[in-house]
Amino acid sequence: MKKPVIYKDIKFTKIIGGGRALGELENGKKVLAWGVLPGEIADIKQIKNKSGFIEGVATNIKQSCPERVNPQDEDSYLSTSPWQILDFASEQHYKAALIEEAFEMHNIVLPNPIEVFTDNNEYGYRNKIEFSWWWDTDLNQLDLAFFRRSTKGKIPVTKTSLTPNAINQKAINVRNILRNRGTSGRDLKTLLIRCSRHGQTAAQLYVKTKDFPKFSEDEFKKSELDSLEIIYSNPKSPASIITKRLQKWGIKALQDEILNTPFNYATEGFFQINLPVYEQALLDMKSWINHDINVVDLYSGVGSIGLTIGGNNVTLVEINENAVREMQKNIKILGKNAKAILAPSEKALEYISKDSLIIVDPPRAGLHKDVIDKLISEKPKRIIYLSCNPVTQARDIAKLSEKYGIKAHRGYNFFPKTPHIEHLAIIDLY
């Protein structure tokens, strides 16, 4: 095995976009590393050596900063939530700074100081998690696992602190059932588990063989799940891709409420991970919506924005077929005056008009160029832009700035103990 490259006594000065700390070698080459914080000196194991910088992971903290805390998931925090080593007040500060830096890159001055909303639940907030699998060759048994950050290796785990205990316990139940069967890790891909506010838990076991043994009724009862599916996923595909559903026990769908609006959703379907913080974002958006105006909700997912706060006439545009299917079911159940459009937002430009209020919640890549061009040409009076990536949001708003300015904005800590930050901007026509 090739001996790892270790860089000694690297001083780190700041957090950069993406969440890593920035340091520098004596020759001036930049070092981007996980597991270390600004103000610290550390030894770094090289993961990648690129032309302009080195990517790495801290192996030894020589000098720690006052903001450092002990992670709850000591062995696996880098896999799921690399900011477990950072106290929460500092996390809030850094997330506000990352938003500000994203807009400064595009010479945009935000109209007021950046506030990052949090409900102060640092752990246990995720209603969904995906485990991989680990085969312990010494004990000859199966374990749950997470992938190591930036590498192909895995770490065996028994839990994650990011989810409610119910998810961890049901995952262990499934693991134990598979252990009792003598199931090999070679036959398995992932275990996806999510829970509702009502305490319902649903799981999908993704397997690599079409003839994987089905769960008996007794095994399903031992899992203590409300729903369990076994799904064949082509071994050559990404982790949780459905090739064929092999078996299902229990309830048809999970149900949750968002601002007292009920939503049914599939275990694998898109649904918000941190509902309390998401609800605050919705309430903030709602205050800027006239319910008598036509609302167009682009990149709408299952319609959780448009169907809760979109008012009396909503058009929802979404590219994912499964999400649109769930959306249509929810529209029918709710009796809403809404229509679901299965299309990429850039192929549904006819729904953008000057008489509509536009809501966008795009993926990390941001808005498609054609969507921006259509907004500029049609000039709707208000755009409500919720983003999971302030860098691309700032880029898009810079392009819109010839016609639009930021009226209000706010950050949201949807994912504590991670570098991820959401940002809402209310954009009005000049």
Secondary structure, 3 states (H helix, E strand, C coil): CCCCCEEEEEEEEEECCCCCEEEECCCCCEEEEECCCCCCEEEEEEEEECCCEEEEEEEEEEECCCCECCCCCCCCHHHHCHHHHECHHHHHHHHHHHHHHHHHCCCCCCCCCCCEECCCCCCCCCCEEEEEEEEECCCCEEEEEEECCCCCCEEEECCCCCCCHHHHHHHHHHHHHHHHHCCCHHHEEEEEEEECCCCCEEEEEEECCCCCCCCCHHHHHHHCCCEEEEEECCCCCCCCCCCEEEEEEECCCEEEEECCEEEEECCCCCCCCCHHHHHHHHHHHHCCCCCCCEEEEECCCCCCCHHHHCCCCEEEEECCHHHHHHHHHHHHHHCCCEEEEECCHHHCHHHCCCCEEEEECCCCCCCCHHHHHHHHHHCCCEEEEEECCHHHHHHHHHHHCCCEEEEEEEEECCCCCCCCCEEEEEEEEC
